[in-house]
Amino acid sequence: MRAYEAFFAKANDAKSHVPALYVFGDSGLDAGNNNNLKTLAKANVAPYGIDFNNTSTGRYTNGKTLTDLIAIKLGLPFSPPYLGVSKSQRYLATAGVNYAYGACGILNDTKFTIYDLGARKFVVGTANQLGCSPSQFCNETINRKVKPSSDKLPIVIQKFQNQLSGSSFVYVDSFNFFNRIRNAPKEYGK
């Protein structure tokens, strides 16, 4: 069984092997945290959400995010946006929380803040083709600047895998995946 198959395996189509889904990331995974931040980067307006019950949720997509699809596959509810849950209700989010927000960053000090808390299974994706956002119309100069970091990610993941005992990492090459979609959209249903 490949690593990603084990990660998504369910016992007898009943309870998931994964009890909760905690999401960290940027706009590609944001489930609505930016709705509650003072920022110009907002996705709680049309046309966002047109394929999500025609409701803008704060997701930077017209439908579900990758983590929504993972939650469905695992038999878990969608991880609610951390900033969309009242402080008094956060303890009820036992199946996970979404901390992702548009235009986020990460500090070196925090890279192990979730392993030390008990997390052992991680899905790590490359940066997307940032030059292909709706406002950039596939600016290849920007894409060429992002690609080297995507190419180096497998080395970093292997380092973490060796360093963090009992951990399991699934690598998602979204940079090249979206490039394949862009170059052959008919093969992917477009």
C-alpha positions in Angstrom: 0.0 0.0 0.0 1.4 3.4 -0.9 1.8 6.1 1.7 -1.1 8.1 0.5 -3.4 5.1 0.3 -2.6 4.2 4.0 -3.2 7.8 4.9 -6.7 7.7 3.5 -7.6 4.1 4.5 -10.8 3.5 6.3 -11.5 0.4 8.4 -14.5 -1.5 6.9 -15.8 1.7 5.5 -16.7 2.7 9.0 -14.7 4.9 11.3 -11.7 6.6 9.7 -8.2 5.8 10.9 -7.7 9.5 11.0 -9.7 11.0 14.0 -9.3 14.7 13.1 -8.0 17.0 10.3 -6.1 20.1 11.3 -5.3 22.3 8.4 -2.5 24.8 8.1 -1.9 26.7 4.9 -2.7 29.6 2.7 -5.6 30.8 0.5 -5.7 27.4 -1.3 -6.9 25.8 1.9 -8.6 28.7 3.7 -12.1 27.8 4.7 -13.1 31.3 5.8 -10.5 32.6 8.3 -9.8 35.7 6.2 -13.5 36.7 6.7 -12.5 37.7 10.2 -9.2 39.4 9.5 -8.5 43.0 8.6 -7.2 42.3 5.1 -8.0 43.1 1.5 -7.7 39.4 0.6 -11.3 38.3 0.9 -13.1 35.4 -0.7 -16.6 35.8 0.9 -18.0 37.5 -2.2 -19.3 36.3 -5.6 -18.2 34.5 -7.7 -16.5 32.5 -5.0 -18.7 29.6 -3.9 -20.9 29.3 -7.0 -20.4 25.5 -6.9 -20.6 25.4 -3.1 -24.4 25.6 -2.7 -24.0 29.0 -4.5 -22.7 30.4 -1.2 -19.5 32.3 -0.7 -17.8 30.8 2.4 -14.4 32.5 2.4 -12.9 29.6 0.4 -10.7 30.9 -2.5 -12.5 28.6 -4.9 -15.9 28.2 -6.6 -16.4 24.9 -4.7 -14.6 22.7 -2.2 -10.9 23.0 -1.2 -8.5 20.1 -1.3 -8.9 19.6 2.4 -12.7 19.5 2.1 -12.2 16.6 -0.4 -9.8 14.9 2.0 -12.3 15.3 4.8 -15.0 13.7 2.7 -12.7 10.8 1.8 -11.9 10.3 5.5 -15.5 10.4 6.5 -14.9 13.6 8.6 -16.8 16.8 8.7 -15.2 19.9 7.1 -12.7 21.5 9.4 -14.3 24.8 10.4 -12.3 28.0 10.1 -10.7 28.7 13.5 -11.7 32.4 13.4 -15.2 31.5 12.4 -15.9 29.5 15.6 -16.6 31.5 18.8 -14.1 31.0 21.6 -16.7 29.3 23.8 -17.4 26.8 21.0 -13.9 25.9 19.9 -13.6 23.0 22.3 -16.5 21.3 20.3 -14.4 21.1 17.1 -13.0 17.7 18.0 -12.7 16.5 14.4 -10.3 19.2 13.4 -9.9 22.9 12.8 -8.8 24.9 9.8 -6.1 27.5 10.6 -5.3 28.3 7.0 -5.7 31.8 5.8 -5.0 33.7 2.6 -1.5 35.3 2.3 -0.2 33.5 5.4 3.4 32.7 6.2 5.4 30.4 8.4 8.2 30.9 10.9 11.1 28.5 11.4 10.2 28.3 15.1 6.8 26.8 14.3 7.7 23.9 12.0 7.8 21.3 14.8 4.7 23.6 17.0 2.2 20.6 15.6 4.6 17.5 15.8 5.3 18.3 19.4 1.5 18.4 20.1 1.1 14.8 18.8 0.5 15.2 15.0 2.2 12.4 13.1 0.6 12.3 9.6 1.2 15.3 7.3 0.3 16.2 3.7 2.7 18.8 2.4 2.1 20.5 -0.9 4.3 22.6 -3.1 3.5 26.2 -3.8 0.9 26.5 -6.6 1.6 28.3 -9.8 1.2 31.7 -8.2 1.5 33.4 -11.6 -1.7 31.7 -12.7 -4.1 33.4 -10.4 -7.1 35.1 -12.0 -5.5 38.5 -11.5 -2.2 37.4 -13.1 -3.4 35.5 -16.2 -0.5 33.0 -16.0 2.5 35.3 -15.6 5.3 32.8 -16.4 7.9 35.1 -14.9 6.3 34.6 -11.5 5.9 30.9 -12.0 9.6 30.5 -12.8 10.4 32.2 -9.5 8.2 29.8 -7.5 9.3 26.6 -9.2 12.7 26.2 -7.5 11.1 26.1 -4.1 8.6 23.5 -5.3 11.5 21.4 -6.7 13.4 21.5 -3.4 10.4 20.5 -1.2 10.9 16.7 -1.5 14.4 17.1 0.0 13.0 19.0 2.9 10.2 16.5 3.4 12.7 13.6 3.5 14.7 15.5 6.1 11.6 15.9 8.3 10.7 12.2 7.8 14.1 11.2 9.0 14.1 13.7 11.9 10.6 13.2 13.3 10.3 9.7 14.7 7.0 8.0 13.8 6.0 10.6 11.3 4.4 10.0 7.9 4.6 12.6 5.1 2.6 12.6 1.8 4.1 14.9 -0.8 1.7 16.7 -3.2 3.3 18.2 -6.3 0.5 20.7 -7.0 2.8 23.0 -9.0 3.3 20.4 -11.7 -0.2 19.0 -11.3 -1.8 22.3 -12.2 0.6 22.7 -15.0 -0.6 19.3 -16.5 -4.2 20.5 -16.1 -3.4 23.8 -17.8 -1.6 22.1 -20.7 -4.2 19.4 -21.3 -7.5 20.6 -19.8 -9.6 18.0 -21.8 -7.9 15.1 -20.0 -9.1 16.6 -16.7 -12.7 17.3 -17.7 -12.4 20.9 -18.9 
